[in-house]
Amino acid sequence: MMQVTLNLPESLNLIDIDQQVLVYREAAQRYLGTDDLTKLSSQEDMDKLAVTYLARAEVAAVSNNYSSAATALTLLQA
């Protein structure tokens, strides 16, 4: 979930675990404003994470199913 929420590539899993931790921390700081996930324990923060995850997952699913031309046409027809 956090990989999608932080907009990180799937290939991140291929690098050393210590390097992954650094990448996750930098991305969390950039997207969430903190790299300390214990600070994100409120219901409001959890809702924000869930909405961000769902939005990014939906965009990824749509872009996997459409070519860029089909996506542009869908947007123009909306």
N, C-alpha and C positions, 0 to 999 in steps of 0.2 A: 504494500500500500504506500509506504513512504517513498519508494522509488518512483512511482507514478506521480504522487503528490508533489515531489520535489523536481519533477521533470528530468529525471536522470535516465540515461540510456540503459538498455538491458545488458549491454556489453560491460557495464560496470562490474558485474559479477565475475568477470574474468581476471580482474587485477587483484593484487595482494590485499588481504583483509585490512591491514593497517592503512593502506592507501584508500580503501573504500570508506573507512571511518572518517578520514580527512575530507573526502569528497562530500559525504553526507553532511558533515558539520558545516562545511562552507555553503552548501546548498540550503540547509536549514536556516542559516544566518541570513542568506540572501532572500529566501522566500517567506520565511516565518518571523524573521526579526530576532531570532535566538537560536543558538545551537544546543541549548539545554532543554531537552524534551520534557523534563519534569515541570517546567514553567508553562506547559501547554495542557494542564490537567483540568481546566475549567470546562464546563459544558459548552460554553460559547466557542472556545478554542477547538474543542473536539468537533463541533458542528462545522466550523470553518475548514478543518482538515478534511472532513468527510465530503463536503461540497466541492472542495478543490480536487480531491481524488476523483469523484464522480464526473466532474466536468472534463478533466484531462483524459480519463478513461473513455468517455464518450467521444471526444474529439479523435482519439487514437483509433477507436473502432470505426468511426465514420471515414477517416482518411485511409484506413486499410481497405475499405470496401469500394472506394471511389477513386477514379483518376482525378487529377487536378482539374481537368476540363469538366468532368461530371460534377465535381464539387462547385465549381464556378457557376455552372448552369443551375444547379439546385439553389444556390444563393440568389441568383438573379430572378428565379421564379418565385421566391418567397415573398 
